[in-house]
Amino acid sequence: MNPRKKYKVLSAAALVLFATIAVVGYNNISPSEASGRGSYKATYTCGQNGKTLCTVGAIGPDKGTIFFIDYHNQYASFNFLEAAPVGWQVERSTVDPILPWCSSADVVTQQQLNNWTNRAVGKGASNTSEMLKVCTSGAANAIEEYDKSSRTRVKDWFLPSTGELILMANNAQGLADLSATEYWSSSEFSNDGAWVESIGRGYQGSAAKTSLLAVRPIRSF
């Protein structure tokens, strides 16, 4: 095992809680079914020209991949989640960059580490903002640089929370050029660790904040 990776296997109780987070937003009905129930509004803002219906797997407004639709109107601030294109950091790259979570091994960005709210769907943006207050390099800083670059038209990308990362793992495998490896979330695990999702292997755990893991930004709209 790579000495820089210090994974911790989750307990059965923790996995149940993670499953609950994922199920809250999991797309288990079709757009037509949801539309018929009056809980989903079709939106034609996807595709290269912005005139394609946004569905899971569709090209998003900034050339990423739509991986979640709020069919049940559970989230007041957004309807869709979009994963950035795989070449978000280096144009034409076919793999995501491998980065530490933060420049410091023991910096704490969230005061209530055991608060599940910080791991929920909808918390990635605020988590990332907190990371940028204390990290001088790492996942959040690379995403901030992407926001400021000419490689993206929009300027609201962030590191997904654990719940958002689980949705991406569940819904976007095979659709968004994700690698079968461990990805960082923006949710902290402890003073020196953060939550990790293993894409393609189906487990969650934690790793030391200085471990080198894959990073994929997302955005909500």
N, C-alpha and C positions, 0 to 999 in steps of 0.2 A: 504494500500500500504506500502511496505517496506520502511521505512524512508531513507534508504541508496540509494534507487533508485529514481532519480529525472528525469523522462522522460519528454520530450517536444515533442508534436505532431507537425509534419511537416505541412507546408502550402501546398496548392494545387500546387503552382509553384515549390516548392522544390521537391515534389513527381514526378512532370513531369521531372525534371532534373535527379532524381534518375533513373526513368524509361529509360531515354536516355542512362545513363551509362550502365544499364543492357542490353539494346537492342544491344549496340555496340558489345558485345561479346556473345550474346545469341546464342546457338546452335539450329538453326531452319532449317537446312538441314541435310540430312544423310551423312555419310562418303562416300558412293558410289556416291551420287550426287556431293559432293564437289570434290571427286577424278576425276570425269568426267570433271569437269570444270578446272582442272589443278591447283587448289588453295590449295589442301590438299595432303600432302604426308603421306601415311600409314607408321606407325612406330611400329616395333615389339620389344618394350622394356618393355612391361608390363607383368603382371602375375608373379607367384612365380619363374619361371625360366627365365624371361626376354624374352620369345619367343612368347608372346601373343600380338595381335594387340591392341594398345591403343585406347579404345573407352570410352565414358562416362559411368561410373559405373564399369570399369575394375579395377583390382588390379594394383596399380602403382608400380614403381620400388622399393619403400621402404615400401610396404605393405599397403599403403594408398588407397584412392579412386580417380580415375580420374573424375573431375567434369567439365572440360572445355577443348575444343579443338579449336584451332585457324584455323578453316576451311578456312577463307578468308585471311590468312596471314596478319593480321592487326598488329601483334606485332613482331618486329624484333628479340627480345631477347628470345622468348620462343614459343613453340607450344602447351604445355599442362600445366594445373594446377592440382595439386594433393593435396587432403586433407589428413592430417596425420591420422593414425589409432586412434580410439577412446581411446585406452589405451596408448596414447602417453606419459602422465606424470606418470601414475601408471599402470604398466603392468597388463593386464587382467581386467582393469576397464571397465565398460560398460557405463560410462557417462563421459563427459568432465569435467575438473576441473573448479571450480568457483573461480575467482580471481579478484582483482582490476585491473584497467587499468595501474595504476602507484602508486608508493609509496607516491607521493605528490598530494594533491588535486588541486594545482594551478600551477604546472610546465607546461611550454609551450615548446613544441619540434619543432613546425613548425611556422615559423615567419608570414606566410600569411594564417591565419586561414580560410579566406573566399575564398581561391584559390581552385577551384574545381579540379585542377591538382592533389592535394594530396589525392583526393578521387577516382581517376581513376584506371582502371585496369592496372596493371603493377607498381603501386606505393607502394605496401605493404612492399616490402623488404627495400626500402630506408626509409619509415616511421618507420619501426621497428628499423633500425640502429639509427635513431634520438632519438627514445624513450630510447634506451640503454645508450645514453650519459647522461641522466639526471635522469632516474628512477633506484632506487636501488632494487626495488622488483616490482612484478606485472606481467602482461601478457607477455611482451617482455622478461623479465628476466627468466621466466619459460621456454620460448621457447629457449632461449640461453642455458639454462641448459640441455634441451633435445638434442640440437645440440651436446653438449659436452659429452653426455652419450653414453653408449653402446647399448641403445635401438634403435638407428637409424644408418644406414650405411652412409647415406648422411648427410651433415652438412650445409644445406642451407634453413632451415625452417624459416618462418616469420609469423607475424600476418597480415592477409589479410586487404587490403584497403577496403573502403566501396563498391567500384565497384566489387572487387573480392569476397567480402562476399555476395553480392547480387547474383552473379553467383552461388556461392555454395548453397545458399538458394533455388534458382530456379531449379538447376540441380541435386543436391545431396540428396534431401529429400527422405528418404526411401532407400538410397544407402550407406550412410556413417555413420550410427548410430548417426545422429545428434539428439539432444534433442529439444523438442518443448519449447524453452525458448529463452532469449535474449543473443546474442553473441557480443563480442567486435570486433570492427574493429580497425585498426591502424590509422585511420583518426581522427584528432582533430575537435571538434565542437567549442570550446571556451577555454578560459584560464583554466577553471575548468571542462570542459566536453569533451566527445568524442562520435563519432557516434556509434550507436548500430543497429543491424539487429535482428528482432524477427523472428526466424526460426519457421515455422508452423503457424504464425499468420499474416505474410505478411505486416509488416509495419517497417518503419525506424524511428529512433528518436535519442535522445542524453541522456546520463546519466553522473552523476558526476564521475570523474575519480577514486574515491575511492569506487564506488559501486562494489558489488560482482556479476560478470556476467560470463557466460561460455566463454571458450577460445578454439579455434581449429586452430592449425598452418596449413599453406599450403606451398607449394613450386612450383616453375616453372621450366620447363626444355624443 
